[in-house]
Amino acid sequence: MKYGIYLHGELMESFNTSTEAYDAARFATEETGIVHEVKIHNFQIVKDFDVDNIDGCEFVKSSVSGKLLISFHHDYESGYPTGKIQVVYPDGSSGLLDCNEAQRKVDSGEWTVYR
């Protein structure tokens, strides 16, 4: 069983014990002044993930960069998909990858997708 600390419904960090999660939530709440909550979560690794099947956004653990979010990128002016994958990094920055490069990262094991 895994425990996560959440802010406004979004998983911020995951822990193996409830004690670790509650301690981290208390620290985050004290530091930010915003209440963080602890919930049990059971994410599963998605086997043989195909980036063409991204459903909204996906949680990814990168062996290089840590926790990521990936989604299809859309042009802000037209609203149409650009054919690229948008990656949001742990520091809040983002970048774009070609779909083939993103799939290579999944296939090589550099990225693990969780749902």
C-alpha positions in Angstrom: 0.0 0.0 0.0 1.2 3.5 -0.8 0.4 6.8 0.8 0.4 10.1 -1.0 0.3 13.7 0.0 -2.1 15.8 -2.1 -2.6 19.5 -2.7 -5.9 20.5 -4.3 -6.5 16.9 -5.3 -3.2 16.5 -7.1 -0.6 13.9 -5.9 2.5 15.8 -4.8 4.6 12.9 -3.4 4.2 9.2 -2.6 5.5 7.3 0.5 5.7 3.7 1.7 4.3 4.3 5.2 1.5 6.5 6.6 3.9 8.0 9.1 6.2 9.3 6.4 3.3 10.7 4.5 1.7 12.4 7.5 5.1 13.9 8.5 5.6 15.2 5.0 2.1 16.6 4.8 2.5 18.4 8.2 5.9 19.9 7.0 4.4 21.0 3.7 1.4 22.6 5.4 3.6 24.4 7.9 6.0 25.7 5.2 3.3 26.8 2.7 0.4 27.6 4.9 -1.8 25.5 2.6 -3.3 22.3 4.0 -2.0 19.1 2.4 -3.9 15.9 2.8 -2.8 12.3 3.0 -4.6 9.6 1.0 -4.0 5.9 0.2 -3.3 5.3 -3.5 -2.7 2.2 -5.6 -1.1 3.3 -8.8 -0.2 0.4 -11.2 2.6 0.3 -13.7 1.2 0.4 -17.3 2.9 -2.4 -19.3 3.7 -1.9 -23.0 2.5 1.7 -22.8 2.0 3.4 -26.2 2.3 7.2 -26.1 -0.5 7.4 -28.7 -2.8 6.2 -25.9 -2.2 9.1 -23.5 -5.5 9.7 -21.7 -5.5 13.4 -20.7 -2.2 13.3 -18.8 -0.2 10.5 -17.4 2.0 10.1 -14.3 5.5 9.1 -15.3 8.6 8.2 -13.2 11.8 9.0 -15.1 15.1 7.3 -14.1 16.8 10.5 -15.0 14.5 13.4 -14.0 12.2 12.0 -11.3 8.4 12.4 -11.4 6.9 13.8 -14.6 3.5 14.5 -16.2 3.0 13.9 -19.9 0.2 14.9 -22.2 -0.4 15.8 -25.8 0.6 19.3 -26.7 -1.9 21.7 -28.2 -1.2 24.9 -30.0 -2.6 27.7 -27.8 -3.9 29.9 -30.6 -5.6 27.2 -32.7 -6.3 24.6 -30.1 -5.2 21.9 -32.4 -2.7 19.1 -31.4 0.8 19.7 -32.5 1.8 16.0 -32.6 4.3 16.6 -29.8 4.3 15.3 -26.2 4.4 18.0 -23.5 6.5 17.0 -20.5 6.1 18.8 -17.1 9.2 18.3 -14.9 9.4 18.3 -11.1 10.5 21.9 -11.0 7.4 23.0 -12.9 9.2 23.7 -16.1 8.0 22.0 -19.3 9.3 20.9 -22.7 8.2 19.2 -25.9 9.3 15.9 -27.3 8.6 14.2 -30.5 6.2 11.2 -30.1 8.9 8.8 -31.3 11.4 10.1 -28.7 8.8 9.8 -25.9 8.0 6.3 -27.0 11.7 5.4 -27.0 12.0 6.6 -23.4 9.1 4.3 -22.4 10.4 1.4 -24.4 14.0 1.7 -23.0 12.7 1.8 -19.4 13.8 5.3 -18.8 10.2 6.3 -18.3 7.7 4.2 -16.3 4.0 5.1 -16.7 1.6 4.7 -13.7 -2.2 4.8 -13.7 
